[in-house]
Amino acid sequence: MITTRTLTKQAATGALTGLALGDALGFPTEFNNVPSILAKCGPWRTMRLPKPAHVTDDTQMTLALGRGIRTAMDRGLLTPLRLARPVREEFVDWYHSPDNNRAPGRTCMTACRLLDSDRPWQEASQTGSKGCGANMRVAPVGLVPGLSDEQRSGAAQLQAALTHGHPTALAASDLTARAVYLLAQGAEPMGLIGQLRSYAYENSGRYLTRWLGDLWRYAGDASPEQYIQRGWDECLTALARVQDALRDPSPETDPCETTGDGWIAEDALATALHCFLLFPDEPVTALRRAACTRGDSDSLGCLTGAFAGAHLGAGAWPKEWSERIEYRSDLLSLGALWDS
């Protein structure tokens, strides 16, 4: 149900700001184990935003996707053809940018190099990769107002498939965008996992041909339905792990121990949801928990921040933090567009 609070909380600004803050908080702790992080940063519940608050490729690619969506929708209703070209161009521009120096993922770099050509995008897609680079950047799809369920699902999967063509990367991106959308619309956090599991069951045998074309053929599956089913099944298993972890929550334990390290798409979704749902009304604590993990801490932080910001809005974040995050003007520009 859409309430007055939903309309006034500025969910898009909150989600995009939170994503960048989580990214910046987790940037210095990536590739570190928890004892090393505690030695470097002190107690995890008092971790401070770095100065300067630099982000990684996670935020850069989120902004690239956001700009691509904006361009597509300036030209009319969101369709596969209208979306694919500007997002592809934004990803290639990111690939060539001198600012693309934040340890970007190998899959994104390989695919973007191949996208910088005249070949069909399906030939560039890395169908063996389900790295979290697909869903770390998908939050804008869940924030754009006025999309149908089919447009939202199709856009989430298509943007993932431009680089990561493994079906689990597509399903995890779809679920991430769905979670952001539901929270922005006022869904209660405690019912979120159940809603996502139902959504996964409903979509598990549905291959979105209009959005994906013949991508499934490049993955070697016998049918498009068999291809996409693999992805939804893995995501359903990951969501079940989150449910199990939250039955007996342990906030002081590294969430990666129960829901995965986050390097792959379904684990990034699961552990970010885990961190958010441990502290649904304490957004900064949720970010700190995500950043103080043994796993892919910047991607876990950015997804946790997107969930928390979509839920609580722009007011979730300390002014002193949000005012000095890198790319602040770009984040606010897209947020204002989608909050209006």
C-alpha positions in Angstrom: 0.0 0.0 0.0 1.3 3.5 -0.9 1.1 5.8 2.0 1.8 9.5 2.5 5.0 8.5 4.2 6.0 6.5 1.2 5.5 9.5 -1.1 7.4 11.9 1.1 10.3 9.9 2.3 12.4 10.3 -0.9 13.1 6.6 -1.3 15.2 7.1 -4.5 17.5 9.7 -2.9 17.7 7.6 0.2 18.5 4.3 -1.7 21.1 5.9 -4.0 22.8 7.8 -1.1 22.8 4.7 1.1 24.2 2.6 -1.7 27.2 5.0 -2.2 27.7 5.3 1.6 27.8 1.5 2.0 30.2 1.3 -0.9 32.5 3.9 0.6 32.4 2.3 4.0 33.2 -1.1 2.7 35.9 0.0 0.2 38.8 0.0 2.7 37.7 -3.3 4.3 37.3 -5.4 1.1 39.7 -8.4 1.0 40.2 -8.2 4.8 39.1 -10.7 7.4 37.1 -9.5 10.4 40.1 -9.5 12.9 42.1 -7.3 10.5 39.1 -4.9 10.0 38.7 -4.6 13.8 42.4 -3.9 14.2 42.3 -1.2 11.5 38.9 0.4 12.3 38.1 -0.4 15.9 34.8 -1.8 17.1 32.5 -2.3 14.1 29.6 -0.5 15.6 31.6 2.7 15.6 33.2 2.5 12.2 33.6 5.9 10.6 33.1 6.9 7.0 36.5 7.3 5.4 37.9 10.7 4.5 37.6 11.3 1.6 34.6 9.1 1.1 35.6 7.5 -2.2 33.4 4.8 -3.8 34.1 1.9 -6.1 33.0 0.6 -9.5 29.8 -0.5 -7.7 28.5 3.1 -7.4 30.1 4.1 -10.8 28.2 1.4 -12.6 25.0 2.2 -10.7 25.2 5.7 -12.0 25.9 4.5 -15.5 22.8 2.3 -15.4 20.8 5.2 -14.0 21.9 7.5 -16.7 21.1 4.9 -19.3 17.6 4.4 -18.0 17.0 8.1 -17.9 18.1 8.4 -21.5 15.9 5.5 -22.6 12.8 6.9 -20.8 13.4 10.4 -22.2 12.7 8.7 -25.6 9.4 7.0 -24.6 8.1 3.9 -22.8 10.8 1.6 -21.5 11.3 -1.2 -24.0 14.2 -3.7 -24.5 15.5 -1.9 -27.6 15.1 1.5 -26.1 17.1 0.4 -22.9 19.8 -1.7 -24.3 21.6 0.9 -26.5 22.0 3.7 -23.9 23.0 1.4 -21.1 25.5 -0.3 -23.4 26.9 3.0 -24.3 27.1 4.1 -20.6 28.9 0.9 -19.7 31.4 1.3 -22.5 32.0 4.9 -21.5 32.7 3.7 -17.9 35.1 1.1 -19.3 37.1 3.8 -21.0 36.9 6.3 -18.1 40.1 7.4 -16.3 38.0 7.1 -13.1 37.6 3.4 -13.7 40.5 2.7 -11.4 38.7 1.2 -8.4 39.6 -2.5 -8.8 36.7 -3.3 -11.2 35.5 -6.8 -11.7 37.0 -8.9 -14.4 33.7 -10.0 -15.9 32.5 -6.4 -16.2 35.8 -5.4 -17.9 35.8 -8.3 -20.3 32.1 -7.8 -21.3 32.4 -4.0 -21.7 35.4 -4.5 -23.9 33.3 -6.8 -26.1 30.3 -4.4 -26.0 32.6 -1.7 -27.5 31.9 -3.2 -31.0 29.0 -3.8 -33.4 28.4 -7.3 -32.2 25.0 -8.3 -30.6 25.2 -7.8 -26.9 24.4 -11.5 -26.3 27.8 -12.3 -27.8 29.5 -10.0 -25.2 27.7 -11.5 -22.3 29.7 -13.7 -20.0 27.3 -16.6 -19.6 29.5 -18.5 -17.2 29.7 -15.6 -14.7 27.3 -15.0 -11.8 29.5 -12.4 -10.0 27.8 -9.8 -7.9 28.7 -7.1 -10.5 25.2 -7.7 -12.0 23.1 -7.0 -9.0 25.4 -4.5 -7.2 24.3 -1.8 -9.7 20.6 -2.7 -10.3 18.9 -0.6 -7.6 17.9 2.2 -10.1 15.5 -0.3 -11.8 13.6 -0.7 -8.5 13.4 3.1 -8.0 12.1 4.3 -11.4 8.4 5.2 -11.0 5.7 4.0 -13.4 7.2 0.7 -14.6 5.0 -2.4 -14.9 6.2 -5.6 -13.2 7.2 -6.9 -16.6 9.3 -3.8 -17.4 11.0 -3.9 -14.0 11.8 -7.6 -14.3 12.9 -7.3 -17.9 15.1 -4.2 -17.3 16.8 -5.8 -14.3 17.6 -9.0 -16.2 18.7 -7.2 -19.3 21.1 -4.9 -17.6 22.6 -7.9 -15.8 22.9 -9.9 -19.0 24.9 -7.2 -20.8 27.8 -8.3 -18.7 26.9 -11.4 -16.6 24.9 -13.9 -18.6 24.7 -16.6 -16.0 21.0 -17.2 -15.1 21.7 -16.7 -11.4 23.0 -13.2 -12.1 19.8 -12.4 -13.9 17.5 -13.8 -11.2 19.5 -12.2 -8.4 19.3 -8.8 -10.1 15.6 -9.2 -10.6 15.1 -10.0 -6.9 17.4 -7.1 -5.8 15.4 -4.7 -7.9 12.1 -6.2 -6.6 13.3 -5.8 -3.0 14.3 -2.2 -3.6 10.9 -1.5 -5.2 8.9 -3.2 -2.4 10.7 -1.3 0.3 10.4 2.0 -1.5 6.6 1.3 -1.7 6.4 0.8 2.0 6.7 -3.0 2.4 7.4 -4.1 6.0 10.9 -5.5 6.2 9.9 -8.6 8.3 7.7 -9.8 5.5 10.3 -9.1 2.7 11.9 -12.5 2.4 8.5 -14.2 2.1 7.5 -11.8 -0.6 10.7 -12.4 -2.5 10.4 -16.2 -2.3 6.9 -16.0 -3.6 8.1 -13.8 -6.5 10.9 -16.3 -7.3 8.5 -19.2 -7.4 6.1 -17.3 -9.6 8.8 -16.4 -12.1 11.0 -19.5 -11.9 10.0 -21.0 -15.3 9.5 -17.7 -17.2 12.2 -16.8 -19.7 11.8 -13.1 -20.9 12.4 -13.6 -24.6 11.4 -10.0 -25.5 14.1 -8.7 -23.2 16.8 -11.4 -23.5 16.5 -12.6 -27.1 18.4 -15.8 -27.6 20.8 -15.4 -24.7 20.0 -18.8 -23.4 21.5 -20.5 -26.4 24.9 -19.1 -25.5 24.8 -20.8 -22.1 24.4 -24.4 -23.5 21.0 -25.2 -21.9 18.5 -27.4 -23.6 15.7 -24.8 -23.4 15.2 -21.2 -22.3 13.0 -22.5 -19.4 15.8 -24.8 -18.2 18.3 -22.0 -18.4 16.4 -19.5 -16.3 15.2 -22.1 -13.8 18.8 -22.7 -12.8 19.1 -19.1 -11.7 15.8 -19.0 -9.7 16.6 -22.3 -7.9 19.9 -21.0 -6.7 18.4 -17.7 -5.5 15.6 -19.6 -3.7 18.2 -21.6 -1.8 20.0 -18.4 -0.9 16.8 -16.8 0.4 16.1 -19.8 2.5 19.5 -19.3 4.1 18.5 -15.8 5.1 15.3 -17.0 6.7 17.2 -19.6 8.6 19.8 -17.1 9.8 17.1 -14.6 11.0 15.3 -17.3 13.1 18.2 -17.1 15.5 19.9 -13.8 14.8 23.4 -13.2 15.9 24.3 -9.5 15.2 27.9 -9.9 16.5 28.7 -12.8 14.2 30.0 -12.1 10.7 26.9 -12.5 8.5 29.0 -14.1 5.8 29.3 -17.2 7.9 25.7 -18.1 7.4 24.6 -16.4 4.1 27.8 -16.3 2.1 30.7 -14.0 1.3 29.0 -12.0 -1.4 31.3 -12.5 -4.3 28.6 -14.2 -6.3 25.2 -12.8 -7.1 22.9 -14.9 -4.9 25.3 -14.6 -1.9 25.5 -10.8 -2.3 21.7 -10.6 -2.3 21.4 -12.9 0.7 24.0 -11.4 2.9 23.0 -7.8 2.1 19.4 -8.7 3.0 20.7 -10.4 6.2 22.6 -7.2 7.2 19.6 -5.0 6.5 17.1 -7.2 8.3 19.3 -7.5 11.4 18.9 -3.7 11.8 15.9 -2.6 9.7 15.5 0.7 11.7 19.2 1.3 12.3 20.5 2.0 8.8 24.0 3.1 9.8 24.5 0.0 12.0 23.4 -2.1 9.1 26.0 -0.5 6.8 28.7 -1.0 9.4 27.7 -4.7 9.8 28.0 -5.2 6.1 31.4 -3.4 5.9 32.8 -5.4 8.8 32.7 -8.8 7.0 35.2 -11.2 5.5 33.5 -11.0 2.2 32.9 -8.5 -0.7 32.3 -5.7 1.8 31.9 -2.8 -0.6 29.2 -4.7 -2.6 27.5 -5.9 0.5 27.6 -2.4 1.9 26.1 -0.9 -1.3 23.3 -3.4 -1.4 22.5 -3.0 2.3 22.5 0.8 1.9 20.1 0.5 -1.1 17.7 -1.6 0.9 17.9 0.6 4.0 17.6 3.8 2.1 14.6 2.6 0.0 12.9 1.6 3.3 13.6 4.7 5.4 14.3 7.4 2.8 16.8 10.2 2.5 16.5 11.1 6.2 18.1 7.7 7.1 21.6 9.0 6.6 23.7 11.4 8.8 24.1 14.7 7.1 27.8 14.8 7.8 28.1 11.5 5.8 25.8 12.2 2.9 27.2 15.7 2.2 30.7 14.4 1.5 30.0 11.2 -0.4 31.7 11.1 -3.8 29.4 11.7 -6.8 26.9 13.3 -4.5 25.5 15.7 -7.2 25.0 12.8 -9.6 23.3 10.7 -6.9 21.0 13.6 -6.0 20.1 14.4 -9.6 18.8 10.9 -10.3 17.2 10.7 -6.8 15.3 13.9 -7.4 14.2 12.7 -10.9 12.7 9.5 -9.5 11.3 11.0 -6.2 9.2 13.6 -8.0 
